[in-house]
Amino acid sequence: MKGSRSADMFLLVAVILFAFFVSVQADDHVERDFPVGEFIFHYYANHDLDSTDHSISKLVVVIHGIKRNADTYFTIMENAAHAAGITDTTAIIAPHFEISDSDSKVLIYTKDGWLQGDADTNSHHQYYSFTVIDILLQKARLTFPNLAQIIIAGHSAGGQFVQRYGAMTTVGSTEALHIPVKYLALNPGTYMYLDDQRLSLSAFETINSTCGGDDCNISAADFVPSYWNASCPAYNMGKYGTDNPTGYLASVGVSTVISHFPQRNFTYLLGDLDFLDNADLDTSCEAEAEGWYRKQRGLVWKQYVHLVKKLPSMMQSFAIVPHCGHNDTCMFYSTEFLVELTW
């Protein structure tokens, strides 16, 4: 076992060193314009969406985190694609959800609104953040006629975006685009639950002892409805659940999301060391109703989708990434993620 972990660490270090070498040579760091109605949305990419390319068979869309550093995420994903050996036939797109811009035509989103599908702030709220990705994917489907796979990936806040977008979209899905789409959520801080069930008081009081390592020793009976209403009335609202929907969720409809979710292909990668409270961890009561820290919240979500919603691991798969905490580079260059890239 120790030898296996050492081998994993050696591979991780080797990939990171290789990625550093590749990143020095990256030359695609030009922010591109994508028209959305009469407005503009910025993105980074290794292929222009206005130039038809028959050689592309895979599209990877990588969503930045709370720092909104889309250029950095583009570089990380380009390096990961090199390490996975898929660069020749892969288009990489890194959307940029901006909080401000001197150009009034550029779509702007609030600090947290972009990751939960809220509308922009400067077009009279015409374009939800998820709608922009819908439009972008439709354009990519036309630009790359031989496209056979789409991966949408994000870490931390980007992972939250991916989990919610994958659940809600009626456009960026396998059934709508008629090609396989997979959603990869890495270390998301919270999850959008599909109903008001969360861990009961007794289950939550023992969560630190029952939820550790690679799994949680909890059952479907440990999830109960309405428990958090008294102490945290909004625990199932906003980005945390389906009560009082707003934004993209309201436009799609909760019933549509619930009916489509079982057909969506998700993989969740959780850093083995992501158990610390850092400055960006959501510590609201709504978030803590899902667990104390990110890895724990992911393991609780795993039991919820498998035991409560009875969804198969083939469509809702989870993996623990050894040696990684809340670090985007470590997660994206991990063996576990590179395997997903070659899906």
Number of C-alpha atoms within 10 A of each C-alpha: 6 7 8 9 12 11 12 16 16 12 15 19 15 14 22 21 12 15 22 14 12 17 18 10 8 13 9 15 15 12 16 17 15 20 15 17 10 8 16 17 21 18 20 24 22 19 18 17 21 11 11 14 19 12 14 20 18 23 22 23 24 27 29 27 22 16 11 18 16 24 21 17 25 27 25 22 25 27 25 26 23 19 20 18 14 16 17 12 15 23 26 22 27 27 27 23 28 20 16 13 10 6 10 12 15 24 28 25 23 15 13 13 19 22 26 26 26 23 25 23 17 15 16 8 14 14 23 23 24 27 21 21 18 18 16 21 20 15 14 23 19 15 19 21 14 15 22 15 18 27 19 26 27 26 29 24 27 27 29 25 31 29 27 26 26 26 26 27 22 18 17 25 25 17 14 13 15 12 15 16 22 25 25 26 27 32 30 26 25 28 20 21 23 20 16 19 18 24 24 17 14 9 18 21 11 11 19 13 10 15 20 15 12 14 18 19 13 20 14 15 11 17 22 15 12 16 18 21 12 9 10 15 13 16 27 26 17 19 26 22 21 23 18 12 17 18 18 20 26 14 11 15 14 18 11 14 19 15 10 16 17 17 14 18 20 25 21 24 26 28 25 21 17 19 16 13 13 11 7 10 18 16 16 10 16 22 21 17 21 25 25 20 20 31 29 26 23 28 25 22 23 20 21 23 19 17 16 17 13 12 18 12 14 10 16 18 17 22 18 20 22 19 16 17 19 25 15 20 17 20 24 24 24 25 20 15 22 19 10 14 24 11 10
